[in-house]
Amino acid sequence: MSTIQLAPSSLAYKFESPGKYAMANYVDSNHDYNLLEFNAYKDQPYHLYPEFKHVQLRKLKNLKRRIMISHVRERLNPDSKILRAHAVFIDWLVQSEICTAQQIVYVVGCQDEFDFLESYRTACNTENVFRHRINIVAYPHFETDAVWRYYQGDIQIANKNFDELQNFVKNDFLFLNAKIHKLNRLNLAIRLNNHNMLKNAVWSLNTSYTAQELYPRVQHLTTKYDFDWFYSKIPHSPDNIKYDSQADHYLGYPFDHTMYEKTKYSIVAETHVDNIDQFMITEKTARAIINKHPFIIASTPRFLEQLRARGYETFSSIWPEDYDMEYEDELRMQKIADTVRYIHNNTIDWIRAYNISKNNYTRLQRRYDDAVSKLSQTL
């Protein structure tokens, strides 16, 4: 079991640490450690912050101790300011002979090792620093986190059988949205509303914008009169969400698991939606899978294709999934709305859909087991 010491003050937070999935033991500065972790989202190298002076650098002369830099909730693109800052920090550590490159472990949670390495190479070139041969560990963070929270007893998940899914669930779908400015949220909601698809749904749009501010985004889809009426009826939250006091925004947990019991399937409005964005599974998709909920994913093109590549099943044998191959963003939203209408207007084999969802739940557990094993061996 690894022993992790978090870097001082605002340079690291326990809720950001992947060590908990490997059952690591966290200690303060008065105790010895195997790993010194930095994970705060900073756009300057860690050693430039005043808090860094409290790091006991001499301890790193022991080759058995290592430094871990973890960035698990976002994909790091080549132009990322955070990654560029990390590249400078890593180079400073090695060039100053504080530790060797082999003592540095970089953990990512939203991309594979090769993808990260390409971004890291570009960041080093941009900052004109040497690209050191550090250890890179990649794991599926949001999938791992969902299962871990369930195993820890932090969340409950939906519990319904075949008969309930087919005969007793009155609401059509679950469609939850926070940041309303994204195309797969307000835009898609208007398209669904235009065909009266939200009437029997559990849905939300959480916004502080006024109707006047939002209307220009969707004026090509609806009239001002109809939008004002729609805006007045928006439900902002169908459950009682409590924010994590350590986090800077809602992390998707806790949630009301009965929302998944009251609905037949999820429309998941993922974090990324533009066709220039990279594939990334977040807690939004992981929540649907762990609750054994059939899904439509409103995200980047080929998202479902990428899910299948990771061993998950999708629902093309039950309803149309041609939206997944549409690269034009507005057309993709319309095809998703068309799929929702197809489900509404046709007899759906919900038993088959639920069996696929159970298989996905099993696959999620296996990916969790693989991730925990990988982290435990590495950390």
Secondary structure, DSSP 8 states (H G I E B T S, - for coil): --EEEE-SGGG--GGG-GGGGGT-EEE-TTS--SEEEE----SS-GGGSGGGGGS-GGGGGSTT-EEEEEE-SS---TT-HHHHHHHHHHHHHHHTTSS-GGGEEEEESSS-HHHHHHHHHHHHHHHT------EEEE--HHHHHHHHHHHTTS-------HHIIIII--EEEEE--S-TTSIIIIIHHHHHHHTT-STT-EE-----S-HHHHHHHHTTTS-HHHHHHHHHT--S-SS-----TTSSS--S-S--THHHHSEEEEEEE-S--STTS-----HHHHHHHHTT--EEEESSTTHHHHHHHTT----TTTS--GGGG--SHHHHHHHHHHHHHHHHHS---HHHHHHHHHHHHHHHHHHHHHHHHHHHHH-
